[in-house]
């Protein structure tokens, strides 16, 4: 897998913005990517130094539309902590709701 397939997109939420104060960034990642691949991908794409990677699988939620029931997709999330001197500018200039 190359770096662009490992890191799918950043997650923009109130919880992820609260983590920015401790220099932690949240990304949606490929389901089969492991921590080493995620670390290398973030370092390659953004040119930063990664200290720690935490991953979790987001479970599918049950949904109903009338009589028909189903589930949303499950996906994998990674919280990446950067070196105190590094920043990712992608997150810095955005407001919630954009």
Biopython code that builds the backbone (N, CA, C, O; Angstrom):
import numpy as np
from Bio.PDB.StructureBuilder import StructureBuilder

atoms = [
    (1, "UNK", "N", (0.845, -1.183, 0.000)),
    (1, "UNK", "CA", (0.000, 0.000, 0.000)),
    (1, "UNK", "C", (0.890, 1.247, 0.000)),
    (1, "UNK", "O", (1.900, 1.305, 0.702)),
    (2, "UNK", "N", (0.499, 2.233, -0.795)),
    (2, "UNK", "CA", (1.245, 3.486, -0.745)),
    (2, "UNK", "C", (0.615, 4.415, 0.300)),
    (2, "UNK", "O", (-0.439, 4.112, 0.860)),
    (3, "UNK", "N", (1.270, 5.536, 0.548)),
    (3, "UNK", "CA", (0.858, 6.428, 1.638)),
    (3, "UNK", "C", (-0.536, 6.988, 1.428)),
    (3, "UNK", "O", (-1.275, 7.164, 2.397)),
    (4, "UNK", "N", (-0.917, 7.273, 0.188)),
    (4, "UNK", "CA", (-2.227, 7.872, -0.082)),
    (4, "UNK", "C", (-3.378, 6.883, 0.092)),
    (4, "UNK", "O", (-4.514, 7.301, 0.317)),
    (5, "UNK", "N", (-3.109, 5.593, -0.006)),
    (5, "UNK", "CA", (-4.178, 4.623, 0.243)),
    (5, "UNK", "C", (-4.275, 4.265, 1.725)),
    (5, "UNK", "O", (-5.327, 3.818, 2.183)),
    (6, "UNK", "N", (-3.195, 4.457, 2.476)),
    (6, "UNK", "CA", (-3.224, 4.170, 3.916)),
    (6, "UNK", "C", (-4.035, 5.244, 4.636)),
    (6, "UNK", "O", (-4.960, 4.925, 5.384)),
    (7, "UNK", "N", (-3.694, 6.520, 4.416)),
    (7, "UNK", "CA", (-4.424, 7.628, 5.041)),
    (7, "UNK", "C", (-5.504, 8.067, 4.065)),
    (7, "UNK", "O", (-5.197, 8.593, 2.995)),
    (8, "UNK", "N", (-6.771, 7.855, 4.425)),
    (8, "UNK", "CA", (-7.871, 8.164, 3.517)),
    (8, "UNK", "C", (-8.246, 9.637, 3.605)),
    (8, "UNK", "O", (-8.276, 10.329, 2.587)),
    (9, "UNK", "N", (-8.534, 10.127, 4.818)),
    (9, "UNK", "CA", (-8.890, 11.543, 4.972)),
    (9, "UNK", "C", (-8.814, 11.920, 6.447)),
    (9, "UNK", "O", (-8.888, 11.051, 7.316)),
    (10, "UNK", "N", (-8.667, 13.224, 6.734)),
    (10, "UNK", "CA", (-8.695, 13.661, 8.133)),
    (10, "UNK", "C", (-10.123, 13.651, 8.669)),
    (10, "UNK", "O", (-11.079, 13.794, 7.907)),
    (11, "UNK", "N", (-10.260, 13.485, 9.956)),
    (11, "UNK", "CA", (-11.571, 13.505, 10.601)),
    (11, "UNK", "C", (-11.741, 14.868, 11.263)),
    (11, "UNK", "O", (-10.932, 15.272, 12.098)),
    (12, "UNK", "N", (-12.800, 15.565, 10.880)),
    (12, "UNK", "CA", (-13.076, 16.900, 11.411)),
    (12, "UNK", "C", (-14.296, 16.799, 12.318)),
    (12, "UNK", "O", (-15.420, 16.621, 11.847)),
    (13, "UNK", "N", (-14.062, 16.916, 13.625)),
    (13, "UNK", "CA", (-15.147, 16.874, 14.597)),
    (13, "UNK", "C", (-14.724, 17.683, 15.816)),
    (13, "UNK", "O", (-13.569, 18.097, 15.923)),
    (14, "UNK", "N", (-15.649, 17.904, 16.722)),
    (14, "UNK", "CA", (-15.326, 18.643, 17.935)),
    (14, "UNK", "C", (-14.284, 17.895, 18.765)),
    (14, "UNK", "O", (-13.381, 18.501, 19.341)),
    (15, "UNK", "N", (-14.419, 16.594, 18.817)),
    (15, "UNK", "CA", (-13.486, 15.793, 19.598)),
    (15, "UNK", "C", (-12.075, 15.848, 19.002)),
    (15, "UNK", "O", (-11.091, 15.938, 19.736)),
    (16, "UNK", "N", (-11.983, 15.795, 17.668)),
    (16, "UNK", "CA", (-10.661, 15.855, 17.043)),
    (16, "UNK", "C", (-10.040, 17.242, 17.204)),
    (16, "UNK", "O", (-8.821, 17.351, 17.336)),
    (17, "UNK", "N", (-10.847, 18.301, 17.195)),
    (17, "UNK", "CA", (-10.323, 19.643, 17.427)),
    (17, "UNK", "C", (-9.856, 19.823, 18.868)),
    (17, "UNK", "O", (-8.920, 20.585, 19.113)),
    (18, "UNK", "N", (-10.474, 19.151, 19.814)),
    (18, "UNK", "CA", (-10.033, 19.214, 21.207)),
    (18, "UNK", "C", (-8.660, 18.544, 21.363)),
    (18, "UNK", "O", (-7.864, 18.950, 22.210)),
    (19, "UNK", "N", (-8.389, 17.530, 20.554)),
    (19, "UNK", "CA", (-7.101, 16.836, 20.620)),
    (19, "UNK", "C", (-5.965, 17.654, 20.003)),
    (19, "UNK", "O", (-4.796, 17.376, 20.269)),
    (20, "UNK", "N", (-6.289, 18.653, 19.190)),
    (20, "UNK", "CA", (-5.249, 19.464, 18.554)),
    (20, "UNK", "C", (-4.402, 20.210, 19.579)),
    (20, "UNK", "O", (-3.235, 20.500, 19.315)),
    (21, "UNK", "N", (-4.967, 20.525, 20.740)),
    (21, "UNK", "CA", (-4.202, 21.241, 21.766)),
    (21, "UNK", "C", (-3.045, 20.395, 22.298)),
    (21, "UNK", "O", (-2.026, 20.936, 22.726)),
    (22, "UNK", "N", (-3.200, 19.080, 22.273)),
    (22, "UNK", "CA", (-2.117, 18.191, 22.701)),
    (22, "UNK", "C", (-1.338, 17.633, 21.514)),
    (22, "UNK", "O", (-0.637, 16.629, 21.642)),
    (23, "UNK", "N", (-1.464, 18.296, 20.342)),
    (23, "UNK", "CA", (-0.723, 17.957, 19.124)),
    (23, "UNK", "C", (-1.059, 16.556, 18.611)),
    (23, "UNK", "O", (-0.180, 15.828, 18.148)),
    (24, "UNK", "N", (-2.345, 16.184, 18.698)),
    (24, "UNK", "CA", (-2.815, 14.895, 18.195)),
    (24, "UNK", "C", (-3.788, 15.148, 17.043)),
    (24, "UNK", "O", (-4.668, 16.004, 17.138)),
    (25, "UNK", "N", (-3.620, 14.400, 15.961)),
    (25, "UNK", "CA", (-4.425, 14.557, 14.758)),
    (25, "UNK", "C", (-5.134, 13.236, 14.460)),
    (25, "UNK", "O", (-4.574, 12.161, 14.674)),
    (26, "UNK", "N", (-6.362, 13.324, 13.969)),
    (26, "UNK", "CA", (-7.191, 12.146, 13.756)),
    (26, "UNK", "C", (-7.423, 11.933, 12.268)),
    (26, "UNK", "O", (-7.752, 12.872, 11.543)),
    (27, "UNK", "N", (-7.248, 10.690, 11.816)),
    (27, "UNK", "CA", (-7.410, 10.342, 10.413)),
    (27, "UNK", "C", (-8.250, 9.087, 10.264)),
    (27, "UNK", "O", (-8.245, 8.214, 11.132)),
    (28, "UNK", "N", (-8.978, 9.005, 9.145)),
    (28, "UNK", "CA", (-9.599, 7.749, 8.749)),
    (28, "UNK", "C", (-8.566, 7.008, 7.920)),
    (28, "UNK", "O", (-8.004, 7.570, 6.980)),
    (29, "UNK", "N", (-8.311, 5.758, 8.258)),
    (29, "UNK", "CA", (-7.256, 4.996, 7.595)),
    (29, "UNK", "C", (-7.823, 3.712, 6.997)),
    (29, "UNK", "O", (-8.952, 3.319, 7.291)),
    (30, "UNK", "N", (-7.024, 3.071, 6.155)),
    (30, "UNK", "CA", (-7.409, 1.813, 5.516)),
    (30, "UNK", "C", (-7.631, 0.753, 6.588)),
    (30, "UNK", "O", (-6.917, 0.717, 7.590)),
    (31, "UNK", "N", (-8.614, -0.103, 6.377)),
    (31, "UNK", "CA", (-8.991, -1.107, 7.376)),
    (31, "UNK", "C", (-7.848, -2.059, 7.732)),
    (31, "UNK", "O", (-7.755, -2.515, 8.872)),
    (32, "UNK", "N", (-6.986, -2.360, 6.775)),
    (32, "UNK", "CA", (-5.919, -3.333, 7.016)),
    (32, "UNK", "C", (-4.560, -2.695, 7.298)),
    (32, "UNK", "O", (-3.559, -3.404, 7.397)),
    (33, "UNK", "N", (-4.511, -1.385, 7.426)),
    (33, "UNK", "CA", (-3.241, -0.705, 7.715)),
    (33, "UNK", "C", (-2.886, -0.886, 9.185)),
    (33, "UNK", "O", (-3.746, -0.785, 10.059)),
    (34, "UNK", "N", (-1.613, -1.151, 9.447)),
    (34, "UNK", "CA", (-1.172, -1.258, 10.838)),
    (34, "UNK", "C", (-0.413, -0.001, 11.235)),
    (34, "UNK", "O", (-0.166, 0.876, 10.406)),
    (35, "UNK", "N", (-0.044, 0.078, 12.516)),
    (35, "UNK", "CA", (0.503, 1.319, 13.074)),
    (35, "UNK", "C", (1.777, 1.779, 12.373)),
    (35, "UNK", "O", (1.970, 2.977, 12.169)),
    (36, "UNK", "N", (2.639, 0.850, 12.005)),
    (36, "UNK", "CA", (3.878, 1.226, 11.328)),
    (36, "UNK", "C", (3.584, 1.848, 9.970)),
    (36, "UNK", "O", (4.204, 2.846, 9.603)),
    (37, "UNK", "N", (2.648, 1.275, 9.218)),
    (37, "UNK", "CA", (2.272, 1.837, 7.917)),
    (37, "UNK", "C", (1.657, 3.219, 8.077)),
    (37, "UNK", "O", (1.929, 4.113, 7.275)),
    (38, "UNK", "N", (0.834, 3.406, 9.097)),
    (38, "UNK", "CA", (0.190, 4.704, 9.331)),
    (38, "UNK", "C", (1.247, 5.747, 9.683)),
    (38, "UNK", "O", (1.202, 6.869, 9.178)),
    (39, "UNK", "N", (2.195, 5.387, 10.542)),
    (39, "UNK", "CA", (3.281, 6.300, 10.917)),
    (39, "UNK", "C", (4.079, 6.728, 9.686)),
    (39, "UNK", "O", (4.326, 7.918, 9.492)),
    (40, "UNK", "N", (4.482, 5.768, 8.856)),
    (40, "UNK", "CA", (5.266, 6.078, 7.667)),
    (40, "UNK", "C", (4.473, 6.921, 6.681)),
    (40, "UNK", "O", (5.035, 7.814, 6.048)),
    (41, "UNK", "N", (3.179, 6.656, 6.537)),
    (41, "UNK", "CA", (2.350, 7.402, 5.590)),
    (41, "UNK", "C", (2.192, 8.860, 6.028)),
    (41, "UNK", "O", (2.301, 9.765, 5.200)),
    (42, "UNK", "N", (1.936, 9.099, 7.318)),
    (42, "UNK", "CA", (1.769, 10.471, 7.805)),
    (42, "UNK", "C", (3.089, 11.234, 7.687)),
    (42, "UNK", "O", (3.093, 12.406, 7.308)),
    (43, "UNK", "N", (4.203, 10.582, 8.006)),
    (43, "UNK", "CA", (5.501, 11.241, 7.880)),
    (43, "UNK", "C", (5.810, 11.578, 6.433)),
    (43, "UNK", "O", (6.372, 12.637, 6.152)),
    (44, "UNK", "N", (5.448, 10.686, 5.505)),
    (44, "UNK", "CA", (5.717, 10.918, 4.084)),
    (44, "UNK", "C", (4.817, 12.005, 3.495)),
    (44, "UNK", "O", (5.297, 12.865, 2.757)),
    (45, "UNK", "N", (3.529, 11.980, 3.808)),
    (45, "UNK", "CA", (2.582, 12.925, 3.210)),
    (45, "UNK", "C", (2.794, 14.330, 3.759)),
    (45, "UNK", "O", (2.856, 15.286, 2.986)),
    (46, "UNK", "N", (2.906, 14.475, 5.076)),
    (46, "UNK", "CA", (2.931, 15.796, 5.700)),
    (46, "UNK", "C", (4.333, 16.273, 6.080)),
    (46, "UNK", "O", (4.495, 17.441, 6.432)),
    (47, "UNK", "N", (5.346, 15.414, 6.021)),
    (47, "UNK", "CA", (6.703, 15.804, 6.355)),
    (47, "UNK", "C", (6.883, 16.170, 7.819)),
    (47, "UNK", "O", (7.536, 17.166, 8.132)),
    (48, "UNK", "N", (6.312, 15.377, 8.718)),
    (48, "UNK", "CA", (6.384, 15.628, 10.157)),
    (48, "UNK", "C", (6.989, 14.409, 10.851)),
    (48, "UNK", "O", (7.171, 13.361, 10.231)),
    (49, "UNK", "N", (7.299, 14.553, 12.145)),
    (49, "UNK", "CA", (7.813, 13.443, 12.942)),
    (49, "UNK", "C", (6.698, 12.934, 13.845)),
    (49, "UNK", "O", (6.095, 13.705, 14.591)),
    (50, "UNK", "N", (6.426, 11.645, 13.777)),
    (50, "UNK", "CA", (5.342, 11.031, 14.542)),
    (50, "UNK", "C", (5.916, 10.378, 15.790)),
    (50, "UNK", "O", (6.870, 9.603, 15.714)),
    (51, "UNK", "N", (5.324, 10.698, 16.947)),
    (51, "UNK", "CA", (5.744, 10.086, 18.208)),
    (51, "UNK", "C", (4.936, 8.843, 18.548)),
    (51, "UNK", "O", (5.490, 7.855, 19.030)),
    (52, "UNK", "N", (3.623, 8.883, 18.300)),
    (52, "UNK", "CA", (2.757, 7.792, 18.747)),
    (52, "UNK", "C", (1.573, 7.639, 17.797)),
    (52, "UNK", "O", (1.075, 8.624, 17.252)),
    (53, "UNK", "N", (1.130, 6.404, 17.604)),
    (53, "UNK", "CA", (-0.051, 6.119, 16.786)),
    (53, "UNK", "C", (-0.982, 5.227, 17.590)),
    (53, "UNK", "O", (-0.573, 4.182, 18.098)),
    (54, "UNK", "N", (-2.227, 5.643, 17.699)),
    (54, "UNK", "CA", (-3.249, 4.821, 18.351)),
    (54, "UNK", "C", (-4.345, 4.546, 17.335)),
    (54, "UNK", "O", (-4.797, 5.458, 16.643)),
    (55, "UNK", "N", (-4.771, 3.302, 17.245)),
    (55, "UNK", "CA", (-5.786, 2.934, 16.267)),
    (55, "UNK", "C", (-6.995, 2.344, 16.974)),
    (55, "UNK", "O", (-6.899, 1.798, 18.073)),
    (56, "UNK", "N", (-8.135, 2.472, 16.309)),
    (56, "UNK", "CA", (-9.349, 1.847, 16.809)),
    (56, "UNK", "C", (-10.279, 1.541, 15.643)),
    (56, "UNK", "O", (-10.276, 2.242, 14.631)),
    (57, "UNK", "N", (-11.054, 0.514, 15.790)),
    (57, "UNK", "CA", (-12.045, 0.162, 14.786)),
    (57, "UNK", "C", (-13.386, 0.728, 15.214)),
    (57, "UNK", "O", (-13.864, 0.455, 16.316)),
    (58, "UNK", "N", (-13.988, 1.512, 14.340)),
    (58, "UNK", "CA", (-15.302, 2.086, 14.616)),
    (58, "UNK", "C", (-16.331, 1.064, 14.145)),
    (58, "UNK", "O", (-16.355, 0.685, 12.974)),
    (59, "UNK", "N", (-17.169, 0.631, 15.059)),
    (59, "UNK", "CA", (-18.132, -0.426, 14.751)),
    (59, "UNK", "C", (-19.307, 0.114, 13.950)),
    (59, "UNK", "O", (-19.652, 1.289, 14.075)),
    (60, "UNK", "N", (-19.919, -0.719, 13.136)),
    (60, "UNK", "CA", (-21.092, -0.266, 12.379)),
    (60, "UNK", "C", (-22.292, -0.030, 13.293)),
    (60, "UNK", "O", (-22.495, -0.736, 14.281)),
    (61, "UNK", "N", (-23.084, 0.987, 12.933)),
    (61, "UNK", "CA", (-24.279, 1.306, 13.716)),
    (61, "UNK", "C", (-25.511, 0.754, 13.000)),
    (61, "UNK", "O", (-25.579, 0.791, 11.771)),
    (62, "UNK", "N", (-26.481, 0.245, 13.753)),
    (62, "UNK", "CA", (-27.719, -0.209, 13.108)),
    (62, "UNK", "C", (-28.553, 0.981, 12.639)),
    (62, "UNK", "O", (-28.676, 1.980, 13.348)),
    (63, "UNK", "N", (-29.116, 0.868, 11.454)),
    (63, "UNK", "CA", (-29.961, 1.927, 10.885)),
    (63, "UNK", "C", (-31.237, 1.290, 10.353)),
    (63, "UNK", "O", (-31.248, 0.127, 9.950)),
    (64, "UNK", "N", (-32.320, 2.081, 10.358)),
    (64, "UNK", "CA", (-33.594, 1.608, 9.804)),
    (64, "UNK", "C", (-34.176, 2.678, 8.919)),
    (64, "UNK", "O", (-34.087, 3.867, 9.224)),
    (65, "UNK", "N", (-34.763, 2.265, 7.841)),
    (65, "UNK", "CA", (-35.532, 3.154, 6.983)),
    (65, "UNK", "C", (-36.856, 2.431, 6.734)),
    (65, "UNK", "O", (-36.986, 1.625, 5.813)),
    (66, "UNK", "N", (-37.826, 2.746, 7.581)),
    (66, "UNK", "CA", (-39.106, 2.038, 7.506)),
    (66, "UNK", "C", (-38.944, 0.628, 8.025)),
    (66, "UNK", "O", (-38.465, 0.418, 9.139)),
    (67, "UNK", "N", (-39.345, -0.342, 7.212)),
    (67, "UNK", "CA", (-39.285, -1.738, 7.609)),
    (67, "UNK", "C", (-37.890, -2.317, 7.388)),
    (67, "UNK", "O", (-37.490, -3.267, 8.061)),
    (68, "UNK", "N", (-37.163, -1.743, 6.449)),
    (68, "UNK", "CA", (-35.859, -2.284, 6.068)),
    (68, "UNK", "C", (-34.810, -1.865, 7.092)),
    (68, "UNK", "O", (-34.677, -0.682, 7.405)),
    (69, "UNK", "N", (-34.074, -2.830, 7.605)),
    (69, "UNK", "CA", (-33.021, -2.522, 8.559)),
    (69, "UNK", "C", (-31.671, -2.911, 7.967)),
    (69, "UNK", "O", (-31.585, -3.797, 7.116)),
    (70, "UNK", "N", (-30.637, -2.249, 8.420)),
    (70, "UNK", "CA", (-29.290, -2.528, 7.939)),
    (70, "UNK", "C", (-28.279, -1.933, 8.891)),
    (70, "UNK", "O", (-28.602, -1.601, 10.031)),
    (71, "UNK", "N", (-27.058, -1.800, 8.420)),
    (71, "UNK", "CA", (-25.980, -1.246, 9.231)),
    (71, "UNK", "C", (-25.144, -0.302, 8.388)),
    (71, "UNK", "O", (-25.056, -0.448, 7.169)),
    (72, "UNK", "N", (-24.530, 0.671, 9.055)),
    (72, "UNK", "CA", (-23.547, 1.513, 8.376)),
    (72, "UNK", "C", (-22.249, 0.725, 8.260)),
    (72, "UNK", "O", (-22.109, -0.338, 8.866)),
    (73, "UNK", "N", (-21.313, 1.233, 7.496)),
    (73, "UNK", "CA", (-20.036, 0.557, 7.361)),
    (73, "UNK", "C", (-19.176, 0.756, 8.593)),
    (73, "UNK", "O", (-19.220, 1.808, 9.231)),
    (74, "UNK", "N", (-18.396, -0.255, 8.921)),
    (74, "UNK", "CA", (-17.384, -0.107, 9.950)),
    (74, "UNK", "C", (-16.126, 0.460, 9.299)),
    (74, "UNK", "O", (-15.898, 0.248, 8.108)),
    (75, "UNK", "N", (-15.309, 1.179, 10.066)),
    (75, "UNK", "CA", (-14.090, 1.763, 9.518)),
    (75, "UNK", "C", (-13.042, 1.871, 10.603)),
    (75, "UNK", "O", (-13.326, 1.622, 11.774)),
    (76, "UNK", "N", (-11.826, 2.243, 10.220)),
    (76, "UNK", "CA", (-10.717, 2.307, 11.159)),
    (76, "UNK", "C", (-10.252, 3.745, 11.307)),
    (76, "UNK", "O", (-10.151, 4.484, 10.327)),
    (77, "UNK", "N", (-9.970, 4.133, 12.546)),
    (77, "UNK", "CA", (-9.560, 5.488, 12.874)),
    (77, "UNK", "C", (-8.194, 5.441, 13.542)),
    (77, "UNK", "O", (-7.904, 4.528, 14.315)),
    (78, "UNK", "N", (-7.351, 6.436, 13.240)),
    (78, "UNK", "CA", (-6.033, 6.521, 13.859)),
    (78, "UNK", "C", (-5.844, 7.906, 14.460)),
    (78, "UNK", "O", (-6.142, 8.915, 13.820)),
    (79, "UNK", "N", (-5.349, 7.949, 15.690)),
    (79, "UNK", "CA", (-4.989, 9.208, 16.344)),
    (79, "UNK", "C", (-3.467, 9.242, 16.393)),
    (79, "UNK", "O", (-2.832, 8.387, 17.009)),
    (80, "UNK", "N", (-2.893, 10.248, 15.730)),
    (80, "UNK", "CA", (-1.452, 10.347, 15.559)),
    (80, "UNK", "C", (-0.935, 11.518, 16.386)),
    (80, "UNK", "O", (-1.402, 12.646, 16.229)),
    (81, "UNK", "N", (0.035, 11.253, 17.274)),
    (81, "UNK", "CA", (0.645, 12.325, 18.060)),
    (81, "UNK", "C", (1.963, 12.707, 17.411)),
    (81, "UNK", "O", (2.803, 11.852, 17.130)),
    (82, "UNK", "N", (2.136, 14.022, 17.173)),
    (82, "UNK", "CA", (3.333, 14.525, 16.519)),
    (82, "UNK", "C", (4.338, 15.055, 17.526)),
    (82, "UNK", "O", (4.012, 15.284, 18.691)),
    (83, "UNK", "N", (5.558, 15.246, 17.062)),
    (83, "UNK", "CA", (6.614, 15.878, 17.837)),
    (83, "UNK", "C", (6.155, 17.285, 18.208)),
    (83, "UNK", "O", (5.488, 17.929, 17.399)),
    (84, "UNK", "N", (6.487, 17.792, 19.406)),
    (84, "UNK", "CA", (5.980, 19.111, 19.828)),
    (84, "UNK", "C", (6.314, 20.264, 18.880)),
    (84, "UNK", "O", (5.598, 21.266, 18.870)),
    (85, "UNK", "N", (7.375, 20.152, 18.088)),
    (85, "UNK", "CA", (7.748, 21.224, 17.162)),
    (85, "UNK", "C", (7.003, 21.155, 15.836)),
    (85, "UNK", "O", (7.030, 22.120, 15.073)),
    (86, "UNK", "N", (6.340, 20.041, 15.541)),
    (86, "UNK", "CA", (5.689, 19.841, 14.236)),
    (86, "UNK", "C", (4.207, 20.165, 14.295)),
    (86, "UNK", "O", (3.566, 20.013, 15.335)),
    (87, "UNK", "N", (3.672, 20.613, 13.167)),
    (87, "UNK", "CA", (2.246, 20.899, 13.001)),
    (87, "UNK", "C", (1.813, 20.462, 11.608)),
    (87, "UNK", "O", (2.629, 20.400, 10.689)),
    (88, "UNK", "N", (0.537, 20.161, 11.456)),
    (88, "UNK", "CA", (-0.053, 19.906, 10.143)),
    (88, "UNK", "C", (-0.954, 21.089, 9.836)),
    (88, "UNK", "O", (-1.946, 21.310, 10.531)),
    (89, "UNK", "N", (-0.624, 21.845, 8.813)),
    (89, "UNK", "CA", (-1.332, 23.092, 8.496)),
    (89, "UNK", "C", (-2.743, 22.842, 7.968)),
    (89, "UNK", "O", (-3.576, 23.749, 7.983)),
    (90, "UNK", "N", (-3.018, 21.638, 7.508)),
    (90, "UNK", "CA", (-4.335, 21.296, 6.964)),
    (90, "UNK", "C", (-5.435, 21.561, 7.979)),
    (90, "UNK", "O", (-6.527, 21.990, 7.607)),
    (91, "UNK", "N", (-5.163, 21.311, 9.255)),
    (91, "UNK", "CA", (-6.168, 21.440, 10.304)),
    (91, "UNK", "C", (-6.241, 22.853, 10.871)),
    (91, "UNK", "O", (-7.297, 23.268, 11.350)),
    (92, "UNK", "N", (-5.157, 23.586, 10.827)),
    (92, "UNK", "CA", (-5.036, 24.809, 11.595)),
    (92, "UNK", "C", (-6.008, 25.910, 11.188)),
    (92, "UNK", "O", (-6.581, 26.563, 12.061)),
    (93, "UNK", "N", (-6.215, 26.140, 9.878)),
    (93, "UNK", "CA", (-6.992, 27.291, 9.444)),
    (93, "UNK", "C", (-8.477, 27.055, 9.287)),
    (93, "UNK", "O", (-9.181, 27.940, 8.800)),
    (94, "UNK", "N", (-8.984, 25.896, 9.679)),
    (94, "UNK", "CA", (-10.379, 25.559, 9.437)),
    (94, "UNK", "C", (-11.226, 25.827, 10.678)),
    (94, "UNK", "O", (-10.753, 25.733, 11.811)),
    (95, "UNK", "N", (-12.475, 26.158, 10.433)),
    (95, "UNK", "CA", (-13.463, 26.303, 11.499)),
    (95, "UNK", "C", (-14.429, 25.131, 11.419)),
    (95, "UNK", "O", (-14.575, 24.518, 10.361)),
    (96, "UNK", "N", (-15.081, 24.820, 12.511)),
    (96, "UNK", "CA", (-16.108, 23.785, 12.479)),
    (96, "UNK", "C", (-17.264, 24.276, 11.642)),
    (96, "UNK", "O", (-17.622, 25.452, 11.708)),
    (97, "UNK", "N", (-17.847, 23.409, 10.868)),
    (97, "UNK", "CA", (-18.986, 23.777, 10.043)),
    (97, "UNK", "C", (-18.598, 24.102, 8.603)),
    (97, "UNK", "O", (-19.474, 24.325, 7.767)),
    (98, "UNK", "N", (-17.292, 24.132, 8.298)),
    (98, "UNK", "CA", (-16.868, 24.391, 6.920)),
    (98, "UNK", "C", (-16.952, 23.153, 6.097)),
    (98, "UNK", "O", (-16.633, 23.180, 4.908)),
]
sb = StructureBuilder()
sb.init_structure("model")
sb.init_model(0)
sb.init_chain("A")
sb.init_seg("    ")
for serial, (resi, resn, name, xyz) in enumerate(atoms, 1):
    if name == "N":
        sb.init_residue(resn, " ", resi, " ")
    sb.init_atom(name, np.array(xyz, "f"), 0.0, 1.0, " ", f" {name:<3s}", serial, name[0])
structure = sb.get_structure()
